[in-house]
Amino acid sequence: MSGQIIIEQLEFRGRCGVTPDERARPQPLAVDLELDCHLEPAGLSDDLQRTVDYASVAQRIIELGTCHDAHLLETMAERFLAALFDEFPVDRAKLWLRKLHPPLIHVTKSVGVTLERTRQAHRLLRADPSPSHFLIQQLPRLPKGKVLDVASGTGRHALFLASQGYQVDAIDHDVQALAQLSSTAHARNLTGITTQTMNLEPPPPTKANIGQEAYNVILVFFYLTRPLFPCLIDALKPGGMLLYETFLIDNHFQHQHPKRKEFCLAHNELIDLSSGLRIVHYDEGPHEGQRGGESVYTAQLVAQKPLASEISS
C-alpha cells in the first residue's frame, strides 16, 4: 500500500540569507513535506519501525535547519532532501521551504522554494560530477605539488587532482559538503586530501589561516569574494599557479544567474584582481556549464606567481 506522510508548517528558526547581516541572526522558517512511502507493512503490523517516523523526520529537519546556515533557500532545501533519502525509506519527496518574514517591504506573507524529487532522480543527481573541462584542459600547465581547493564543496576537483597524485587541502564553509568529500575520498582510497571548515566571507581569512607561500596550485571555481584575492596570492609559492573560473556579468543578464550582480565579474576584472601575477591564460565568454549542459558566461584565468629571481631582476 503506497501512500503519503504529510507534515505541514514545520517551523524553526534558521540562518539563511545572501548577505552576512541576514545570516547574523536566526529568522523564522517553515517547511511542508509530502513523503511517498510504503504504508502497508505498518498498517498491518501496527509497528512504528515499519514506516517512516514523522517525529524523527521533523527532528532531523529542525536539526539541519538550525545548526547549518546557508546563503540560499535552495541550498537548505537540498540538504533536507539529501537527509530524507539517505536516512529514511522515502520513495519520493516534495517540500516547500519558505521565509515567514522575508526582508522585502511589499511581501506580506512569505517567499520560498519548492523541490520535488524521486529517490532514483536523487541518486542520479548525487552521482559525482566530472571535473571542469577547463581544469582538465589546463592540467598540463599546473606544477606538481600541493593544491588548495577554495570553496571546494563536495570536491569534484579535489578528488580529481588527488587521483592525479596531488596533495589537496579543501576548504569550505559547508561542514556537510566536506564530510561527503572525506567519505568519498576514503571510499576511493585517496589519502592525499585534507579538509578544513573555513568561513571565506569578509573579513577574509588571514595569511595564517590559508598559509604563506604554501601552495603550488590554488583552484577557485564559481565562487567570488573579492577581498580574498590578496590572501590567495600570498598563499601561492613562487612559480605557483592560480586557476580561477566564475560567472561574468553577461551571465546575470543572459540567464539571470547569479541573481545578484555583485556575485559576477565585470569584464577584465579578474585580471585586475590578480595583479602581481603573470597571466598565462585568460578567456571571457560562453563556456561549458558545470554539468555539461547550457553554456554559461564565465571568465577563465590561469596566472603564475613570479619566481624570486624574476622579481629581483
N, C-alpha and C positions, 0 to 999 in steps of 0.2 A: 504494500500500500504506500504509494508515493504521496507525499503531502508537503505542507509548508509549516515552518515555525516562524512566527512573525513577532518582532519586537518593535514597538512603536515608541517614539520620543524618549530614547535613552539619552539622558542629559548628563553632562560633565563639564568641567572647566579645563580647557587646554590652551597651549600656546601655539598659535598659528597665525602667520602674517608675513608679508613680504618685507616689511621694514622692521629693524630691531625694536623700535618703540612699540609696534603692535605685538611683538613677541615678548615684551618685557613683563607682561602680567597675564595670568590666565583669563580667558574670556569664555562666556557660556557657549557651548557647542551641543548639538544634538544629532543623533543618528537613528534612522529607521532601517530595519533589516527584514528581508524576506529570504528564508533559507529553505531550499528544496532538500528533502532528505526522506529516507525510508522510515515510515512511522509504524508499519505493521508489526515488526518484532516487539516493540514496546507496548503497542496496543493489545497484543495477545498475552504478553507476559506480565504487564504492569511493572516493568523493570526499567528504572531510570538509566541503567548502564547500557541499554539497547536503543537509545535515542540520543538526540542532541540535547544536552542540558543547557537550557536557555539562560539559567542563572550563571553558569560558567562562561557562556558566550558574553553575557553582559559584563561580567567581571573582567574578562580579558580585554574587551574593547575599551573599558574605562581605564585599565592599566596602561594600555598603549597610548590612549589619548591624553592622559595626564602626565606620563613620565617622559614622553619624547616630543619635542617641539618640531615644527615644520614650517617652511615658507609657504607652502601651498596646501589647500584642502585636498587636492588631487593626491599629493604625497601621503597625507594621513590616511586617505581612503584606501590607497594601495596597501598600506601596512595592515589595515583592518582585513582586507580581502586575503592577504597572504596568511595571516593568522587563522582565519576561518577555514581555509583549505588545508593548511598544514596541520592543524590541531583538532579539527572536528570532522565527522563524517558527513560533509555537506556536498551535494552534487551540483548545486547552482546557488549563487548568492547575488542578491541585489541590495544595494544600500543607498541611502540618501543622507549625506553628511552636510551640515549647514552651520553657519554662524547665526546665532539667535539675535545678536545685537551688532550687526556689521558697522564699521566706521564710515557709513555713507549716509549723508543727511536725508536724502529723499527715499531711502529704503525703510519702510515702516515695519517689515516683518523679518525676513531672513534672506541670506544668499547661500548657495551651496552647490554641491555637485552630486550627480548620481552615477553609479557604476553598476554594471550587471555582467556577470561572467560565469561560465560553466567551469567545472574542475578541469576538463580537458583543455579548454582555452587557456586556463591559468597555467597549466603545465607547459604549453607551447610558449606562452609569454615569458615564463621564467627561465626558459632554456637560455643558456649562456650566449649572449650576442657575440658576434665576432669582433675582433679589434677593428678600429677605424682603418679605412683604406689609406688614409693619409699617414698613419703611423707605419703601416706595412710598407708603403711607398718610400718613406724616409728612413727605414731601419738601417740600410747600408751606411748612412751618414752618421749614425749615432755611435759614440765611443762606448766601448765595453766598460763595465764597472757598476757603480751604484746609482740607482734611479729613485727619484721622488715623484710619486704619482699624486698630484694635488686634486682634492675633491674626487677621489677615486671611485666613490660609490661601491658597487659590488665587485668592481675590479676587473673589468674585461681587459683593460690594458696591462694592469699589474700581472694578471695571470699569464697573458701572452708573453710579456717580457721575461717573466720568471722562467717560462718554458724555453726561452732562448738563452738562458744562462745568466741573466742579470740578477743582482740583488736589489730588491724593490722595497722601499718604505712607502706605504699607502696611508694617506691622511684624509680624514673626512669628519664632518660633524655628526654624521649619522651612525650611531652605535650599531644598529641592526644591520645596516649595509656592510659594515666592517666585519661583523660577526659572520655574515654569509660569505664574505670573501675569505675569511680564515677557514671556514668549513670547506669551501670549495678547494682551496689550496691543499688542505690536509687530504681530501679525497683523491686529489691528483698527485699526491706525494711531491708537492712543490714546497721545498723547505726554504726558499730564498725570499719569502715575503714576510714582512712585519707590518703591523697595523697600529695606528695611533689615532685616537679620537681628538680632534682639534677644531676649535671654532675659528674659521677663516674670515669672519666678517670683521669690519672695522670696530675697534682699533686692530690692525693686523698683528699676527704673531711676531714676536721679536726674533732677532737673529739666533738667540739661544734656543728658541723653540724649534726652528727649522734647521739651523746649522749654518756655519760659516765655511764656505768653500768645501762643502761636504759631498756634493753630488756631481757625477759625470753627466747625467741627463735629468732634466726636470720636465714632466709632462703636465699640461693642463688642457682638458677638453670640456667645452661647453660649460665653462664657469668663468665669471668675471667679477673680481674685486680689485679695482684699480690700485688702492693703497698697498696691495700685496706685492706689487712688482719689485720694489727695491729689495725686499726680503728674498724673493726668488733669485734675483741677480746675485745678491751676496752669497746665497747658498750654492751657487754653481762653482765648481772647481775651474781654475784657468784651463781653457780649452774645452770646457763642458758646454753642452747644448741645451737650449730651451726650445721645446716643441710645443706649440700653442695653437689651438683652434677653437673659435667660438663664434657666436652669431654676429653678423653685421646688421646695421640699422635697416638695410634693404629687406631683411627677413621679417622685421617688425611690420614694415609697410606692405610687403607682398603676402605674408602668411599670418599676420597678427600674432606672431610669437617671436620672442617673449612679449608679453603684454605690456611690459614697461620698457620705455625707450632706453633708460639708463642701464639696462642689462645687455645692451647691444653696443658694439663698437662702431665708431664713426670711421669713415674711410681714412686709411693710413694711420689711425690712432694706435694700432698695435705696434707699429714701427716706432712711434714716439714713446710709448710705454716701455719699450725695450732699449731705450737709449743707453749707449755704452757697450752694447753687444754688436757683433758683426753679423749683418743679415746674410744668411746663407740661402734662404728660400723664402719667398713671400708671394702670396696669391690671394686675391679677393674675387668673390663671385659665387655662382651656384656650384655646390659640391654635393657629393653623395650624402644622403641623410644618415642618421645614426643607425637606422635599421635597414639601410639599403633601399628605401622607398623614394618618396618625392624628394627632389633636390632641395637643399637649404642654402641660404646665402651666408657664407662664413668668410672669415679671414684666417688664413693658414700661414704660420710663421715657423721657421727654423732659424735660430740665431745662436752664435757661438761667443762665449766669453773669451776675450783676448788672453793670450799667454803673457806671463810677466815680462818676458823679453820683448814682446810686441808693444807693451805699454811703455817700457823704458826707452824704446827706440823712437 
